[in-house]
């Protein structure tokens, strides 16, 4: 029979992974070319707390 992992053990595991890549997300922003009117896409890996800043920047 499988051993059940306690909730406290899972919380401790998340604390160990705090600096891992799980804090980053991939964002995609469409950018319109002012001359031709076509759209291109800007992709970037950003920390999840800086997503709003990425989309607010021009």
PyMOL Python script that loads the backbone (N, CA, C, O; Angstrom):
from pymol import cmd

cmd.read_pdbstr("""\
ATOM      1  N   UNK A   1       0.835  -1.171   0.000  1.00  0.00           N
ATOM      2  CA  UNK A   1       0.000   0.000   0.000  1.00  0.00           C
ATOM      3  C   UNK A   1       0.890   1.247   0.000  1.00  0.00           C
ATOM      4  O   UNK A   1       1.913   1.283   0.684  1.00  0.00           O
ATOM      5  N   UNK A   2       0.508   2.240  -0.748  1.00  0.00           N
ATOM      6  CA  UNK A   2       1.320   3.447  -0.885  1.00  0.00           C
ATOM      7  C   UNK A   2       1.268   4.288   0.380  1.00  0.00           C
ATOM      8  O   UNK A   2       0.265   4.329   1.093  1.00  0.00           O
ATOM      9  N   UNK A   3       2.375   4.948   0.626  1.00  0.00           N
ATOM     10  CA  UNK A   3       2.479   5.798   1.808  1.00  0.00           C
ATOM     11  C   UNK A   3       1.871   7.161   1.485  1.00  0.00           C
ATOM     12  O   UNK A   3       2.191   7.753   0.454  1.00  0.00           O
ATOM     13  N   UNK A   4       1.009   7.656   2.345  1.00  0.00           N
ATOM     14  CA  UNK A   4       0.351   8.936   2.135  1.00  0.00           C
ATOM     15  C   UNK A   4       1.257  10.062   2.634  1.00  0.00           C
ATOM     16  O   UNK A   4       1.824   9.969   3.722  1.00  0.00           O
ATOM     17  N   UNK A   5       1.391  11.113   1.845  1.00  0.00           N
ATOM     18  CA  UNK A   5       2.227  12.249   2.206  1.00  0.00           C
ATOM     19  C   UNK A   5       1.355  13.275   2.923  1.00  0.00           C
ATOM     20  O   UNK A   5       0.283  13.646   2.445  1.00  0.00           O
ATOM     21  N   UNK A   6       1.832  13.719   4.063  1.00  0.00           N
ATOM     22  CA  UNK A   6       1.053  14.674   4.854  1.00  0.00           C
ATOM     23  C   UNK A   6       1.047  16.049   4.199  1.00  0.00           C
ATOM     24  O   UNK A   6       1.889  16.348   3.353  1.00  0.00           O
ATOM     25  N   UNK A   7       0.102  16.870   4.592  1.00  0.00           N
ATOM     26  CA  UNK A   7      -0.006  18.221   4.054  1.00  0.00           C
ATOM     27  C   UNK A   7       1.226  19.040   4.429  1.00  0.00           C
ATOM     28  O   UNK A   7       1.713  19.825   3.615  1.00  0.00           O
ATOM     29  N   UNK A   8       1.728  18.871   5.632  1.00  0.00           N
ATOM     30  CA  UNK A   8       2.907  19.619   6.064  1.00  0.00           C
ATOM     31  C   UNK A   8       4.124  19.260   5.222  1.00  0.00           C
ATOM     32  O   UNK A   8       4.956  20.125   4.946  1.00  0.00           O
ATOM     33  N   UNK A   9       4.241  18.027   4.818  1.00  0.00           N
ATOM     34  CA  UNK A   9       5.355  17.614   3.975  1.00  0.00           C
ATOM     35  C   UNK A   9       5.258  18.268   2.600  1.00  0.00           C
ATOM     36  O   UNK A   9       6.273  18.652   2.017  1.00  0.00           O
ATOM     37  N   UNK A  10       4.051  18.392   2.088  1.00  0.00           N
ATOM     38  CA  UNK A  10       3.887  19.045   0.780  1.00  0.00           C
ATOM     39  C   UNK A  10       4.214  20.528   0.867  1.00  0.00           C
ATOM     40  O   UNK A  10       4.820  21.075  -0.054  1.00  0.00           O
ATOM     41  N   UNK A  11       3.827  21.192   1.955  1.00  0.00           N
ATOM     42  CA  UNK A  11       4.140  22.612   2.135  1.00  0.00           C
ATOM     43  C   UNK A  11       5.645  22.800   2.222  1.00  0.00           C
ATOM     44  O   UNK A  11       6.185  23.741   1.640  1.00  0.00           O
ATOM     45  N   UNK A  12       6.328  21.920   2.938  1.00  0.00           N
ATOM     46  CA  UNK A  12       7.778  22.000   3.042  1.00  0.00           C
ATOM     47  C   UNK A  12       8.426  21.780   1.678  1.00  0.00           C
ATOM     48  O   UNK A  12       9.423  22.427   1.359  1.00  0.00           O
ATOM     49  N   UNK A  13       7.883  20.891   0.884  1.00  0.00           N
ATOM     50  CA  UNK A  13       8.410  20.638  -0.457  1.00  0.00           C
ATOM     51  C   UNK A  13       8.279  21.879  -1.322  1.00  0.00           C
ATOM     52  O   UNK A  13       9.198  22.203  -2.075  1.00  0.00           O
ATOM     53  N   UNK A  14       7.151  22.583  -1.229  1.00  0.00           N
ATOM     54  CA  UNK A  14       6.965  23.812  -2.000  1.00  0.00           C
ATOM     55  C   UNK A  14       7.958  24.877  -1.564  1.00  0.00           C
ATOM     56  O   UNK A  14       8.459  25.633  -2.396  1.00  0.00           O
ATOM     57  N   UNK A  15       8.248  24.947  -0.271  1.00  0.00           N
ATOM     58  CA  UNK A  15       9.207  25.928   0.231  1.00  0.00           C
ATOM     59  C   UNK A  15      10.597  25.651  -0.323  1.00  0.00           C
ATOM     60  O   UNK A  15      11.348  26.589  -0.588  1.00  0.00           O
ATOM     61  N   UNK A  16      10.950  24.395  -0.501  1.00  0.00           N
ATOM     62  CA  UNK A  16      12.250  24.056  -1.066  1.00  0.00           C
ATOM     63  C   UNK A  16      12.336  24.444  -2.534  1.00  0.00           C
ATOM     64  O   UNK A  16      13.418  24.765  -3.026  1.00  0.00           O
ATOM     65  N   UNK A  17      11.225  24.421  -3.231  1.00  0.00           N
ATOM     66  CA  UNK A  17      11.205  24.756  -4.655  1.00  0.00           C
ATOM     67  C   UNK A  17      10.953  26.235  -4.895  1.00  0.00           C
ATOM     68  O   UNK A  17      10.691  26.625  -6.033  1.00  0.00           O
ATOM     69  N   UNK A  18      11.021  27.065  -3.877  1.00  0.00           N
ATOM     70  CA  UNK A  18      10.665  28.470  -4.009  1.00  0.00           C
ATOM     71  C   UNK A  18      11.499  29.195  -5.059  1.00  0.00           C
ATOM     72  O   UNK A  18      10.977  30.073  -5.747  1.00  0.00           O
ATOM     73  N   UNK A  19      12.757  28.861  -5.200  1.00  0.00           N
ATOM     74  CA  UNK A  19      13.606  29.539  -6.159  1.00  0.00           C
ATOM     75  C   UNK A  19      13.640  28.870  -7.516  1.00  0.00           C
ATOM     76  O   UNK A  19      14.432  29.261  -8.373  1.00  0.00           O
ATOM     77  N   UNK A  20      12.806  27.881  -7.731  1.00  0.00           N
ATOM     78  CA  UNK A  20      12.839  27.137  -8.988  1.00  0.00           C
ATOM     79  C   UNK A  20      12.122  27.902 -10.100  1.00  0.00           C
ATOM     80  O   UNK A  20      11.643  29.017  -9.888  1.00  0.00           O
ATOM     81  N   UNK A  21      12.054  27.308 -11.262  1.00  0.00           N
ATOM     82  CA  UNK A  21      11.447  27.944 -12.420  1.00  0.00           C
ATOM     83  C   UNK A  21       9.942  28.054 -12.364  1.00  0.00           C
ATOM     84  O   UNK A  21       9.330  28.591 -13.287  1.00  0.00           O
ATOM     85  N   UNK A  22       9.334  27.561 -11.310  1.00  0.00           N
ATOM     86  CA  UNK A  22       7.880  27.645 -11.219  1.00  0.00           C
ATOM     87  C   UNK A  22       7.402  29.065 -10.963  1.00  0.00           C
ATOM     88  O   UNK A  22       6.203  29.333 -11.031  1.00  0.00           O
ATOM     89  N   UNK A  23       8.311  29.969 -10.674  1.00  0.00           N
ATOM     90  CA  UNK A  23       7.946  31.359 -10.440  1.00  0.00           C
ATOM     91  C   UNK A  23       7.916  32.161 -11.727  1.00  0.00           C
ATOM     92  O   UNK A  23       7.575  33.343 -11.707  1.00  0.00           O
ATOM     93  N   UNK A  24       8.263  31.545 -12.839  1.00  0.00           N
ATOM     94  CA  UNK A  24       8.301  32.239 -14.122  1.00  0.00           C
ATOM     95  C   UNK A  24       7.189  31.720 -15.035  1.00  0.00           C
ATOM     96  O   UNK A  24       6.809  30.551 -14.977  1.00  0.00           O
ATOM     97  N   UNK A  25       6.683  32.612 -15.869  1.00  0.00           N
ATOM     98  CA  UNK A  25       5.647  32.247 -16.830  1.00  0.00           C
ATOM     99  C   UNK A  25       6.053  32.774 -18.206  1.00  0.00           C
ATOM    100  O   UNK A  25       6.814  33.735 -18.323  1.00  0.00           O
ATOM    101  N   UNK A  26       5.536  32.134 -19.225  1.00  0.00           N
ATOM    102  CA  UNK A  26       5.783  32.583 -20.595  1.00  0.00           C
ATOM    103  C   UNK A  26       4.657  33.529 -20.981  1.00  0.00           C
ATOM    104  O   UNK A  26       3.482  33.182 -20.867  1.00  0.00           O
ATOM    105  N   UNK A  27       5.018  34.724 -21.439  1.00  0.00           N
ATOM    106  CA  UNK A  27       4.024  35.703 -21.865  1.00  0.00           C
ATOM    107  C   UNK A  27       4.210  35.985 -23.342  1.00  0.00           C
ATOM    108  O   UNK A  27       5.331  35.980 -23.851  1.00  0.00           O
ATOM    109  N   UNK A  28       3.112  36.230 -24.022  1.00  0.00           N
ATOM    110  CA  UNK A  28       3.132  36.529 -25.455  1.00  0.00           C
ATOM    111  C   UNK A  28       2.340  37.816 -25.661  1.00  0.00           C
ATOM    112  O   UNK A  28       1.201  37.937 -25.212  1.00  0.00           O
ATOM    113  N   UNK A  29       2.957  38.765 -26.342  1.00  0.00           N
ATOM    114  CA  UNK A  29       2.331  40.067 -26.581  1.00  0.00           C
ATOM    115  C   UNK A  29       2.334  40.336 -28.083  1.00  0.00           C
ATOM    116  O   UNK A  29       3.365  40.190 -28.740  1.00  0.00           O
ATOM    117  N   UNK A  30       1.197  40.723 -28.620  1.00  0.00           N
ATOM    118  CA  UNK A  30       1.153  41.061 -30.039  1.00  0.00           C
ATOM    119  C   UNK A  30       1.537  42.528 -30.207  1.00  0.00           C
ATOM    120  O   UNK A  30       1.074  43.399 -29.470  1.00  0.00           O
ATOM    121  N   UNK A  31       2.400  42.780 -31.199  1.00  0.00           N
ATOM    122  CA  UNK A  31       2.916  44.121 -31.451  1.00  0.00           C
ATOM    123  C   UNK A  31       2.609  44.467 -32.905  1.00  0.00           C
ATOM    124  O   UNK A  31       2.965  43.725 -33.821  1.00  0.00           O
ATOM    125  N   UNK A  32       1.948  45.596 -33.102  1.00  0.00           N
ATOM    126  CA  UNK A  32       1.587  46.019 -34.458  1.00  0.00           C
ATOM    127  C   UNK A  32       2.680  46.915 -35.036  1.00  0.00           C
ATOM    128  O   UNK A  32       3.122  47.866 -34.391  1.00  0.00           O
ATOM    129  N   UNK A  33       3.107  46.601 -36.253  1.00  0.00           N
ATOM    130  CA  UNK A  33       4.109  47.406 -36.952  1.00  0.00           C
ATOM    131  C   UNK A  33       3.411  48.668 -37.466  1.00  0.00           C
ATOM    132  O   UNK A  33       2.431  48.562 -38.203  1.00  0.00           O
ATOM    133  N   UNK A  34       3.892  49.854 -37.097  1.00  0.00           N
ATOM    134  CA  UNK A  34       3.199  51.086 -37.516  1.00  0.00           C
ATOM    135  C   UNK A  34       3.251  51.347 -39.016  1.00  0.00           C
ATOM    136  O   UNK A  34       2.379  52.037 -39.544  1.00  0.00           O
ATOM    137  N   UNK A  35       4.236  50.823 -39.705  1.00  0.00           N
ATOM    138  CA  UNK A  35       4.383  51.092 -41.140  1.00  0.00           C
ATOM    139  C   UNK A  35       3.500  50.168 -41.967  1.00  0.00           C
ATOM    140  O   UNK A  35       2.715  50.636 -42.792  1.00  0.00           O
ATOM    141  N   UNK A  36       3.620  48.854 -41.756  1.00  0.00           N
ATOM    142  CA  UNK A  36       2.894  47.899 -42.588  1.00  0.00           C
ATOM    143  C   UNK A  36       1.548  47.492 -41.994  1.00  0.00           C
ATOM    144  O   UNK A  36       0.666  47.031 -42.717  1.00  0.00           O
ATOM    145  N   UNK A  37       1.387  47.658 -40.694  1.00  0.00           N
ATOM    146  CA  UNK A  37       0.126  47.279 -40.064  1.00  0.00           C
ATOM    147  C   UNK A  37       0.035  45.808 -39.717  1.00  0.00           C
ATOM    148  O   UNK A  37      -1.001  45.345 -39.241  1.00  0.00           O
ATOM    149  N   UNK A  38       1.113  45.064 -39.950  1.00  0.00           N
ATOM    150  CA  UNK A  38       1.095  43.643 -39.622  1.00  0.00           C
ATOM    151  C   UNK A  38       1.446  43.443 -38.149  1.00  0.00           C
ATOM    152  O   UNK A  38       2.067  44.297 -37.516  1.00  0.00           O
ATOM    153  N   UNK A  39       1.038  42.313 -37.635  1.00  0.00           N
ATOM    154  CA  UNK A  39       1.310  41.991 -36.235  1.00  0.00           C
ATOM    155  C   UNK A  39       2.441  40.988 -36.132  1.00  0.00           C
ATOM    156  O   UNK A  39       2.546  40.062 -36.937  1.00  0.00           O
ATOM    157  N   UNK A  40       3.279  41.180 -35.141  1.00  0.00           N
ATOM    158  CA  UNK A  40       4.281  40.187 -34.780  1.00  0.00           C
ATOM    159  C   UNK A  40       4.095  39.905 -33.295  1.00  0.00           C
ATOM    160  O   UNK A  40       3.391  40.638 -32.599  1.00  0.00           O
ATOM    161  N   UNK A  41       4.717  38.862 -32.825  1.00  0.00           N
ATOM    162  CA  UNK A  41       4.513  38.446 -31.439  1.00  0.00           C
ATOM    163  C   UNK A  41       5.827  38.452 -30.691  1.00  0.00           C
ATOM    164  O   UNK A  41       6.839  37.937 -31.166  1.00  0.00           O
ATOM    165  N   UNK A  42       5.789  39.043 -29.514  1.00  0.00           N
ATOM    166  CA  UNK A  42       6.958  39.104 -28.644  1.00  0.00           C
ATOM    167  C   UNK A  42       6.737  38.109 -27.516  1.00  0.00           C
ATOM    168  O   UNK A  42       5.797  38.252 -26.735  1.00  0.00           O
ATOM    169  N   UNK A  43       7.593  37.106 -27.426  1.00  0.00           N
ATOM    170  CA  UNK A  43       7.490  36.079 -26.389  1.00  0.00           C
ATOM    171  C   UNK A  43       8.631  36.258 -25.405  1.00  0.00           C
ATOM    172  O   UNK A  43       9.755  36.578 -25.791  1.00  0.00           O
ATOM    173  N   UNK A  44       8.333  36.050 -24.132  1.00  0.00           N
ATOM    174  CA  UNK A  44       9.354  36.219 -23.117  1.00  0.00           C
ATOM    175  C   UNK A  44       9.001  35.427 -21.866  1.00  0.00           C
ATOM    176  O   UNK A  44       7.825  35.244 -21.550  1.00  0.00           O
ATOM    177  N   UNK A  45      10.019  34.960 -21.160  1.00  0.00           N
ATOM    178  CA  UNK A  45       9.827  34.333 -19.867  1.00  0.00           C
ATOM    179  C   UNK A  45       9.984  35.431 -18.813  1.00  0.00           C
ATOM    180  O   UNK A  45      11.017  36.098 -18.753  1.00  0.00           O
ATOM    181  N   UNK A  46       8.952  35.613 -17.984  1.00  0.00           N
ATOM    182  CA  UNK A  46       8.928  36.706 -17.017  1.00  0.00           C
ATOM    183  C   UNK A  46       8.550  36.141 -15.658  1.00  0.00           C
ATOM    184  O   UNK A  46       7.794  35.174 -15.567  1.00  0.00           O
ATOM    185  N   UNK A  47       9.077  36.746 -14.607  1.00  0.00           N
ATOM    186  CA  UNK A  47       8.679  36.350 -13.255  1.00  0.00           C
ATOM    187  C   UNK A  47       7.204  36.684 -13.087  1.00  0.00           C
ATOM    188  O   UNK A  47       6.733  37.703 -13.592  1.00  0.00           O
ATOM    189  N   UNK A  48       6.482  35.835 -12.384  1.00  0.00           N
ATOM    190  CA  UNK A  48       5.024  35.990 -12.316  1.00  0.00           C
ATOM    191  C   UNK A  48       4.592  37.290 -11.647  1.00  0.00           C
ATOM    192  O   UNK A  48       3.452  37.717 -11.833  1.00  0.00           O
ATOM    193  N   UNK A  49       5.455  37.926 -10.883  1.00  0.00           N
ATOM    194  CA  UNK A  49       5.107  39.202 -10.271  1.00  0.00           C
ATOM    195  C   UNK A  49       5.326  40.377 -11.219  1.00  0.00           C
ATOM    196  O   UNK A  49       4.864  41.482 -10.933  1.00  0.00           O
ATOM    197  N   UNK A  50       6.015  40.170 -12.336  1.00  0.00           N
ATOM    198  CA  UNK A  50       6.330  41.251 -13.273  1.00  0.00           C
ATOM    199  C   UNK A  50       5.514  41.177 -14.559  1.00  0.00           C
ATOM    200  O   UNK A  50       5.831  41.871 -15.525  1.00  0.00           O
ATOM    201  N   UNK A  51       4.477  40.355 -14.591  1.00  0.00           N
ATOM    202  CA  UNK A  51       3.676  40.184 -15.809  1.00  0.00           C
ATOM    203  C   UNK A  51       2.966  41.477 -16.182  1.00  0.00           C
ATOM    204  O   UNK A  51       2.974  41.875 -17.347  1.00  0.00           O
ATOM    205  N   UNK A  52       2.359  42.130 -15.215  1.00  0.00           N
ATOM    206  CA  UNK A  52       1.632  43.372 -15.490  1.00  0.00           C
ATOM    207  C   UNK A  52       2.570  44.431 -16.048  1.00  0.00           C
ATOM    208  O   UNK A  52       2.187  45.164 -16.960  1.00  0.00           O
ATOM    209  N   UNK A  53       3.791  44.533 -15.526  1.00  0.00           N
ATOM    210  CA  UNK A  53       4.761  45.497 -16.033  1.00  0.00           C
ATOM    211  C   UNK A  53       5.119  45.189 -17.487  1.00  0.00           C
ATOM    212  O   UNK A  53       5.305  46.108 -18.284  1.00  0.00           O
ATOM    213  N   UNK A  54       5.216  43.906 -17.839  1.00  0.00           N
ATOM    214  CA  UNK A  54       5.533  43.522 -19.209  1.00  0.00           C
ATOM    215  C   UNK A  54       4.458  44.001 -20.173  1.00  0.00           C
ATOM    216  O   UNK A  54       4.775  44.533 -21.237  1.00  0.00           O
ATOM    217  N   UNK A  55       3.195  43.821 -19.815  1.00  0.00           N
ATOM    218  CA  UNK A  55       2.123  44.215 -20.713  1.00  0.00           C
ATOM    219  C   UNK A  55       1.876  45.712 -20.713  1.00  0.00           C
ATOM    220  O   UNK A  55       1.338  46.233 -21.691  1.00  0.00           O
ATOM    221  N   UNK A  56       2.243  46.422 -19.664  1.00  0.00           N
ATOM    222  CA  UNK A  56       2.076  47.872 -19.628  1.00  0.00           C
ATOM    223  C   UNK A  56       3.153  48.602 -20.418  1.00  0.00           C
ATOM    224  O   UNK A  56       2.920  49.710 -20.901  1.00  0.00           O
ATOM    225  N   UNK A  57       4.333  47.994 -20.557  1.00  0.00           N
ATOM    226  CA  UNK A  57       5.434  48.622 -21.279  1.00  0.00           C
ATOM    227  C   UNK A  57       5.123  48.677 -22.770  1.00  0.00           C
ATOM    228  O   UNK A  57       4.485  47.774 -23.312  1.00  0.00           O
ATOM    229  N   UNK A  58       5.569  49.721 -23.417  1.00  0.00           N
ATOM    230  CA  UNK A  58       5.335  49.856 -24.854  1.00  0.00           C
ATOM    231  C   UNK A  58       6.569  49.595 -25.636  1.00  0.00           C
ATOM    232  O   UNK A  58       6.547  49.667 -26.865  1.00  0.00           O
TER     233      UNK A  58
END
""", "prot")
cmd.dss("prot")
cmd.show_as("cartoon", "prot")
cmd.util.cbc("prot")
cmd.orient("prot")
